[in-house]
Structures are given as structure tokens and as C-alpha cells.
Amino acid sequence: MGGLWGVLATGLFAKKEYVEEVYGLDDIDSYGGWMGGGGKQFGVQLFGAFMIMIWTFGNSVVLFGILKATGNLRINSELEAEGVDKKEHGTKAYILHEITNNKDLLA
């Protein structure tokens, strides 16, 4: 969300002097909407943010589709029941169910 805000904030708060300095242009008309530049720059920034979201969504669909098709998206059900922490680290992360099931500890 921070990146999205950064993209949109540029369209709102970009000062005319800064935009002219960065692009080497004089008398530019596309700068921050709240700085007197109208909504043109904000519209460009909004379109850019939308395109970034579309690009990210499309790449995610492709990547996770490949992972799912190759069987690498999820762990198998046996490992899920045993617990990934035990397999990966050699110990359980949560032992609450063992404590509540042990009547000697609760007495």
C-alpha cells in the first residue's frame, strides 16, 4: 500500500519547479493536482498504478499456476498433519494441544 500511495501522491503533490528540473523542461503543465497543476498528472499516476496492479496480478497468476501444475504450491497432506515445523526444524512450534490433553499437567 505504501508504494501505491507513493505513486498517487506524486500526482497530487509534485511541485512545478521539481518536475521542470527533473525533466529539463520550461513551463510544464503537468504537475501535482493540489499544487495547481490540475488533474492531468494525477490521472497519469492513477493509470500507472492500475497498470502495475494488472502486471502484478497477471504475473502472479502465471507463477502460481506453474507452481500448482507442478505440485509445488502446497505441502502434502501427511506433512501438513504432522506439522511443517517438525519436519523443517526438528521440533513443534506449538504444543498447546499436548498440554490441554495431558490431565496430569492440568490437575
Secondary structure, DSSP 8 states (H G I E B T S, - for coil): -HHHHHHHHHHHH--HHHHHHHHT-SS-----GGGTT-SHHHHHHHHHHHHHHHHHHHHHHHHHHHHHHTT-SS--HHHHHH-HHHHHHSS-S--HHHHHH-HHHH-
